[in-house]
Amino acid sequence: MNEGRRHWRRRLARLLPRTLRGRFVLIMLVGVLSAQLASYAVWTSQVRSSQLEQLDELSRNVAFSVASTMRFFRSLPFEYRHIVLDQLRNMGGTRFFVSVNERRIPIEDIGSGPEKRLVVDNFREILTAELNIDDVLVEFSRAETLRVYNNEVLLHDLPPRWGQHSLLMEPLSPPILVVQMELGPDTWLYVATLLPVPDLFNEHGWLSGERLLASLMVLLTVIGLALLGIRSVTRPLARLSRAARQLGDDLDAPPLRESGPREVAATAAAFNRMQERIRDQVDERERLFSAISHDLKTPITRLRLRAEMLDDPIQRERFCASLDELDLLVKGALASVKGFDLHEEMAAVEPGALLAELADELTLQGGVVTLQGHAAALSAKPLAFKRCLANLLENAVFYGRHAEVTLVDSPQRLTIFIRDHGPGIPEAQHERVFAPFVRLEPSRSRNTGGSGLGLGIARHIARAMGGDIALANHPEGGLEVTLSLPRPQDVTTL
């Protein structure tokens, strides 16, 4: 069950907009639509209840009138009924259309829902109570299909004064209520009338064009105001995002404007204080290690001079080797702490050309480097990027004598694979070798095993560029180093 919930959450997350502005607009739209639907539901319920109350009262009044008309015709002698009907037709403009037929006229009954049930139940209840007749037919018909006589003459075929004036309301075409009851053997009284209720059977009246237009206007207004308001709110966040991406490249960038809502302004102020503290710490670190470098080089130089004055050649050689190792260790420690120059300017660098240049230098030292693939220019700090690639290639050539480099480029990411043909590294040591001064070469000699700083410095540079370095043993032998670097993307779509 938990796995299913996580699956649905992941699918829902993929459907949501990826930008903060898009999610804010979606929240506004959902809120407005929910409010509109709720208000329309309440309004429709109230209108429907009011309409039912009005329809109940109206239908009962009309039912009593129909009962009076039927009672009147029932009281007339048979030979007078047609005379009265002729008089009604000649007068015209009456509320009801009445006829006496020999049989029940079939009606194409229309309509459904609580409105129709209410009207039919009221008519049957009142007619049954007033006339004491159970067999009462109450139906609704369209004007164009209504038949009124024994020969089933259509309403539209009658002279206007006979019934059209009382049952037709052009251009409207409301349903016509038809009541039929048996007066005697082969005698049926036929009464047709209109209920003056607009949209009696229109179940979707609340979705009229006017209401849809009003809803559309509200939605467009909300979207416009939301975009303007959210843009002004998220603009400081976009500036903060750009500043955070550039922090590792330029610590001397101007501080952010501390404007906008209180929370955004507080975030910008905190970012500015963090940038200032980092800049102070970096400057202090550089001053500290510059002083250490200067203070260490002076005594090392004096000791080297004194070592050259030793009479014993074996002791002199050993003493100078120890001083060389100490000097190499100091330089490596300074390089490890400094990482790469934070004050170096960004520039467009061709990865393929840079790798070809490093490959030529290593070839002169006896290594073999082959290149495959192409890559577009990358925005980076040239010296730092070159140092990262040089450390990786030197390790590959040192341990495997042969390095195979493959470039895989895409609009989002540049990936460089460097495979050597050496002994590889145990999987348990893949992360440990990135630590400073860790060397898996057993001789422990600085001249054969290096200082153990190359991979650490390379990863430090890669991560400062937003990427990373991963190690894996190749299935055919050797170690494969994967350098992955993102290409800068536009962050102004927040």
C-alpha positions in Angstrom: 0.0 0.0 0.0 2.8 2.4 0.9 4.5 1.6 -2.4 1.3 2.5 -4.3 1.0 5.8 -2.4 4.5 6.7 -3.3 3.8 5.8 -6.9 0.8 8.1 -7.1 2.7 10.9 -5.3 5.5 10.6 -7.9 3.0 10.8 -10.7 1.3 13.7 -9.2 4.6 15.5 -8.7 5.4 15.0 -12.4 2.1 16.6 -13.4 2.6 19.7 -11.2 4.4 22.7 -12.7 8.1 22.7 -12.1 8.4 26.5 -11.4 7.2 28.3 -8.3 5.3 30.8 -10.4 3.4 28.0 -12.1 2.5 26.3 -8.8 1.3 29.6 -7.4 -0.9 30.2 -10.4 -2.2 26.6 -10.2 -3.1 27.1 -6.5 -4.9 30.3 -7.4 -6.9 28.7 -10.2 -7.9 25.7 -8.1 -9.0 28.0 -5.3 -11.0 30.3 -7.6 -12.6 27.4 -9.4 -13.5 25.7 -6.1 -15.0 28.9 -4.8 -16.9 29.4 -8.0 -18.2 25.8 -8.0 -19.2 26.0 -4.3 -21.0 29.4 -4.8 -22.8 28.0 -7.9 -23.8 24.9 -6.0 -25.3 26.9 -3.2 -26.9 29.4 -5.6 -28.3 26.5 -7.7 -29.7 24.8 -4.7 -31.4 27.9 -3.4 -32.8 28.7 -6.9 -34.0 25.2 -7.4 -35.7 25.2 -4.0 -37.4 28.5 -4.7 -38.4 27.3 -8.2 -39.9 24.1 -6.7 -41.9 26.1 -4.2 -43.2 28.4 -6.9 -43.9 25.5 -9.2 -45.8 23.7 -6.4 -48.0 26.7 -5.7 -48.6 27.4 -9.4 -49.3 23.8 -10.3 -51.8 23.4 -7.5 -53.7 26.6 -8.6 -53.8 25.4 -12.2 -54.9 22.0 -11.0 -57.9 23.5 -9.2 -58.8 25.5 -12.3 -58.6 22.3 -14.4 -60.8 20.5 -11.8 -63.3 23.3 -12.0 -63.3 23.1 -15.8 -63.8 19.4 -15.7 -66.5 19.6 -13.1 -68.3 22.1 -15.3 -68.2 19.9 -18.4 -69.2 16.9 -16.4 -72.3 18.8 -15.2 -73.3 19.7 -18.8 -75.8 17.5 -20.6 -74.1 15.6 -23.4 -75.9 17.6 -26.2 -74.6 20.9 -24.7 -71.0 20.1 -24.5 -70.2 20.6 -28.1 -72.1 24.0 -28.1 -69.9 25.2 -25.2 -66.8 24.0 -27.0 -67.8 25.9 -30.1 -68.4 29.1 -28.1 -65.0 28.7 -26.4 -63.3 28.3 -29.8 -65.1 31.3 -31.3 -64.1 33.5 -28.3 -60.4 32.5 -28.4 -57.8 33.7 -25.9 -58.9 31.4 -23.2 -56.4 29.9 -20.7 -57.2 26.3 -21.6 -57.7 24.4 -24.8 -60.6 21.9 -24.2 -62.0 19.2 -26.3 -64.2 16.1 -25.9 -62.9 13.1 -27.7 -64.1 9.6 -28.2 -60.9 8.0 -27.0 -57.7 8.9 -25.2 -55.3 10.8 -27.6 -51.7 9.3 -27.4 -49.2 11.9 -26.2 -45.5 11.8 -26.6 -44.7 12.4 -23.0 -41.5 14.5 -22.3 -39.6 15.7 -19.4 -38.3 14.1 -16.2 -36.9 15.0 -12.8 -38.4 16.4 -9.6 -40.2 19.3 -11.4 -42.3 17.0 -13.5 -43.0 14.6 -10.6 -44.2 17.5 -8.5 -46.6 18.8 -11.1 -48.0 15.4 -12.0 -48.4 14.4 -8.3 -50.2 17.7 -7.5 -52.6 17.3 -10.5 -53.4 13.7 -9.7 -53.9 14.4 -6.0 -56.2 17.4 -6.6 -58.2 16.0 -9.5 -58.7 12.8 -7.6 -59.8 14.6 -4.5 -62.0 17.2 -6.3 -63.6 14.8 -8.9 -63.3 11.5 -7.1 -61.8 9.9 -10.2 -58.7 7.7 -10.1 -58.1 7.4 -13.8 -56.5 10.7 -14.5 -53.7 11.0 -17.1 -51.3 13.9 -16.7 -48.5 14.3 -19.3 -46.3 16.9 -20.9 -45.9 17.3 -24.7 -44.0 19.5 -27.2 -46.1 21.9 -29.1 -44.9 20.6 -32.5 -46.0 17.0 -31.7 -49.2 17.7 -29.8 -52.4 16.2 -31.2 -55.8 17.4 -30.0 -58.7 15.6 -31.7 -60.0 12.2 -32.5 -58.5 12.4 -35.9 -55.2 13.4 -34.2 -55.0 16.8 -35.7 -51.7 18.6 -34.8 -52.0 21.8 -32.8 -50.1 23.7 -35.5 -52.8 22.8 -38.0 -55.6 24.4 -36.1 -56.8 28.0 -36.8 -55.0 30.4 -34.5 -58.2 31.4 -32.6 -59.0 27.8 -31.8 -56.1 27.0 -29.6 -52.8 28.4 -30.8 -53.1 31.7 -29.0 -53.6 29.9 -25.7 -50.9 27.2 -26.1 -48.2 28.8 -28.2 -45.8 31.4 -27.0 -43.5 32.1 -29.9 -40.6 32.3 -30.1 -40.6 30.3 -26.8 -41.7 26.7 -26.9 -42.6 25.7 -23.3 -43.9 22.2 -22.7 -47.7 21.9 -22.8 -49.5 20.1 -19.9 -52.2 17.7 -21.1 -54.8 16.2 -18.7 -57.2 13.6 -20.0 -60.0 11.9 -18.0 -62.9 9.7 -18.9 -66.3 11.4 -18.6 -68.3 8.4 -19.7 -68.2 5.5 -22.1 -66.3 6.5 -25.2 -66.1 10.1 -23.9 -62.8 11.6 -22.8 -62.3 15.2 -21.7 -59.1 16.7 -23.1 -57.6 19.8 -21.4 -54.2 21.4 -22.5 -52.6 24.4 -20.7 -49.3 26.1 -20.2 -47.5 26.5 -16.9 -45.8 30.0 -16.9 -42.5 28.7 -15.5 -39.4 29.3 -17.7 -37.0 26.5 -18.3 -39.2 24.0 -16.6 -37.2 20.9 -17.7 -33.8 22.7 -18.3 -31.6 20.7 -16.0 -28.5 22.6 -17.0 -29.8 26.1 -16.7 -27.1 27.1 -14.2 -24.5 26.6 -16.9 -26.0 29.3 -19.1 -23.8 31.4 -21.4 -23.9 34.4 -19.1 -22.7 32.5 -16.1 -19.9 30.8 -18.1 -18.9 34.2 -19.5 -18.8 35.6 -15.9 -16.7 32.7 -14.7 -14.3 33.1 -17.6 -13.9 36.8 -16.9 -13.2 36.0 -13.2 -10.6 33.3 -14.1 -8.8 35.6 -16.6 -8.7 38.4 -14.0 -7.3 36.1 -11.4 -4.7 34.7 -13.7 -3.6 38.2 -14.8 -3.4 39.5 -11.2 -1.7 36.3 -10.0 1.0 36.5 -12.7 1.7 40.1 -11.9 1.7 39.7 -8.1 3.6 36.4 -8.1 6.2 37.7 -10.6 7.0 40.6 -8.2 7.2 38.2 -5.3 9.4 35.6 -7.0 11.8 38.0 -8.7 13.9 38.4 -5.5 14.0 34.6 -5.3 15.3 34.4 -8.9 18.0 36.9 -8.0 18.8 34.8 -4.9 19.1 31.7 -7.0 21.4 33.3 -9.5 23.6 34.7 -6.7 23.8 31.2 -5.0 24.9 29.7 -8.3 27.6 32.3 -8.8 28.7 32.3 -5.2 31.4 29.7 -5.8 32.6 31.5 -8.9 32.8 35.1 -7.7 32.8 35.9 -4.0 33.3 39.6 -4.8 29.9 39.9 -6.5 27.8 42.8 -5.2 25.4 42.0 -2.4 21.7 41.3 -3.1 19.1 44.0 -2.7 17.2 43.3 0.6 13.8 44.2 -0.8 10.4 42.5 -1.3 8.3 40.7 1.3 9.6 40.4 4.8 10.6 36.7 4.5 12.4 37.3 1.1 14.2 40.4 2.4 15.3 38.4 5.5 16.6 35.6 3.2 18.5 38.1 1.1 20.0 39.7 4.2 21.1 36.3 5.5 22.6 35.4 2.1 24.6 38.7 2.1 25.9 38.0 5.6 26.9 34.4 4.6 28.7 35.7 1.5 30.6 38.2 3.6 31.6 35.6 6.2 32.8 33.2 3.5 34.8 36.0 1.8 36.4 36.9 5.1 37.2 33.3 5.8 38.7 32.7 2.4 40.8 35.8 2.6 42.0 34.8 6.1 42.8 31.3 4.9 44.8 32.6 2.0 46.7 35.0 4.2 47.4 32.2 6.7 48.7 29.7 4.3 50.7 32.4 2.4 52.4 33.1 5.7 52.9 29.4 6.4 54.4 28.9 3.0 56.8 31.8 3.4 57.8 30.7 6.9 58.4 27.1 5.9 60.3 27.8 2.7 62.9 29.9 4.5 64.1 27.2 7.0 63.8 24.5 4.3 66.1 26.6 2.1 68.6 27.1 5.0 68.6 23.3 5.8 69.2 22.5 2.2 72.2 24.8 2.1 73.6 23.2 5.3 72.9 19.7 3.9 75.1 20.5 0.9 78.0 21.2 3.3 77.9 17.7 4.8 81.1 15.7 4.1 79.4 12.3 4.1 77.8 11.9 0.6 75.4 9.2 1.8 74.1 11.4 4.6 74.0 14.4 2.3 71.9 12.5 -0.2 69.5 11.2 2.4 69.2 14.6 4.0 68.4 16.3 0.7 65.9 13.7 -0.2 64.1 14.3 3.1 64.1 18.0 2.4 62.7 17.5 -1.1 59.9 15.3 0.3 59.2 17.9 2.9 59.1 20.6 0.3 56.7 18.5 -1.9 54.5 17.8 1.1 54.2 21.5 1.9 53.4 22.4 -1.7 50.8 19.6 -1.9 49.2 20.7 1.4 49.0 24.3 0.2 47.5 23.2 -3.1 44.9 21.0 -1.3 43.8 23.7 1.0 43.6 26.4 -1.7 41.7 24.1 -4.1 41.5 26.4 -7.1 41.6 30.2 -7.5 38.2 31.6 -6.5 39.2 34.9 -8.0 39.7 33.5 -11.5 37.3 34.8 -14.1 34.9 32.6 -16.0 35.6 32.0 -19.7 34.6 29.7 -22.5 36.8 26.6 -22.5 36.9 23.9 -25.3 37.1 20.6 -23.4 38.3 18.7 -26.5 41.2 21.1 -27.2 42.2 21.2 -23.5 42.3 17.4 -23.3 44.3 17.2 -26.6 46.9 19.7 -25.1 47.2 17.6 -21.9 47.5 14.4 -24.0 50.4 15.9 -25.9 52.2 16.8 -22.7 51.7 13.3 -21.3 52.8 11.7 -24.5 56.2 13.5 -24.1 56.5 11.8 -20.7 55.9 8.4 -22.1 52.1 8.0 -21.6 49.5 7.2 -24.2 46.2 9.1 -24.3 43.4 8.5 -26.9 40.4 10.9 -27.3 36.9 10.1 -28.6 33.9 12.4 -29.0 33.4 16.1 -29.3 32.0 18.7 -26.9 30.8 22.3 -27.2 32.5 25.1 -25.3 31.9 25.1 -21.5 31.8 28.1 -19.3 34.4 27.5 -16.6 37.5 28.8 -14.9 40.2 27.8 -17.4 43.1 27.1 -15.0 41.0 25.3 -12.4 39.3 23.1 -15.1 42.7 22.3 -16.6 44.1 21.4 -13.2 41.1 19.0 -12.7 41.6 17.2 -16.0 45.4 17.1 -15.6 45.2 15.4 -12.2 42.8 12.8 -13.6 44.8 12.1 -16.7 48.1 12.0 -14.8 46.7 9.4 -12.4 45.4 7.3 -15.3 48.7 7.4 -17.1 50.7 6.8 -14.0 48.8 3.7 -13.0 47.8 2.4 -16.4 50.3 3.9 -18.9 47.3 4.2 -21.3 44.2 6.4 -20.8 41.1 6.3 -23.0 39.1 9.5 -22.9 35.5 9.7 -24.2 33.4 12.9 -24.3 29.6 12.7 -24.2 27.9 16.1 -24.6 24.2 17.2 -24.2 22.5 20.5 -23.7 22.1 19.8 -20.0 25.4 18.0 -19.1 29.0 17.3 -20.2 30.3 13.9 -19.2 33.9 12.8 -19.6 34.9 9.2 -19.1 38.6 8.4 -18.4 39.6 4.8 -18.4 43.0 3.4 -17.6 44.4 -0.1 -18.0 45.9 -0.4 -14.5 45.0 -2.7 -11.6 41.9 -0.7 -10.6 40.8 0.2 -7.1 38.9 -2.1 -4.7 35.3 -0.9 -4.5 35.5 -0.4 -0.7 38.3 2.2 -1.4 36.5 4.3 -4.0 35.5 7.1 -1.6 38.6 6.8 0.6 41.0 7.7 -2.2 39.4 11.2 -2.5 40.6 12.0 1.1 43.8 14.1 1.3 47.2 12.2 1.5 45.5 8.8 0.9 47.6 6.7 -1.4 47.0 3.0 -2.3 50.5 2.6 -3.8 52.3 0.5 -1.3 55.8 2.0 -1.6 54.8 5.1 0.4 57.4 7.0 -1.6 56.5 10.5 -2.7 58.4 10.0 -5.9 56.5 6.8 -6.9 53.2 7.2 -5.3 52.5 10.9 -5.4 51.2 12.9 -2.5 47.6 11.5 -2.5 46.1 14.9 -3.3 45.3 14.7 -7.0 41.9 13.0 -6.9 40.8 15.1 -3.9 41.7 18.4 -5.6 40.0 17.2 -8.9 36.7 16.4 -7.1 36.9 19.7 -5.2 37.1 21.6 -8.5 34.4 19.5 -10.1 32.0 20.0 -7.2 32.7 23.8 -7.2 31.6 23.8 -10.8 28.3 22.0 -9.8 29.4 18.5 -11.0 31.1 15.5 -9.4 33.5 12.7 -10.0 32.7 9.0 -9.6 34.9 5.9 -9.8 34.1 2.4 -11.1 36.1 -0.6 -12.1 35.8 -1.4 -15.8 34.5 -4.9 -16.6 37.5 -5.4 -18.9 40.0 -4.2 -16.3 41.3 -0.9 -15.1 39.6 2.0 -13.5 37.0 4.3 -15.1 36.7 7.8 -13.8 33.4 9.7 -14.7 33.6 13.5 -14.6 30.1 15.0 -14.9 29.6 18.7 -15.3 26.2 20.5 -15.7 25.8 23.2 -18.3 24.5 26.4 -16.8 20.8 26.8 -17.2 18.6 29.9 -17.1 17.1 30.2 -13.6 14.9 33.3 -14.4 11.8 31.0 -14.8 11.2 30.7 -11.1 
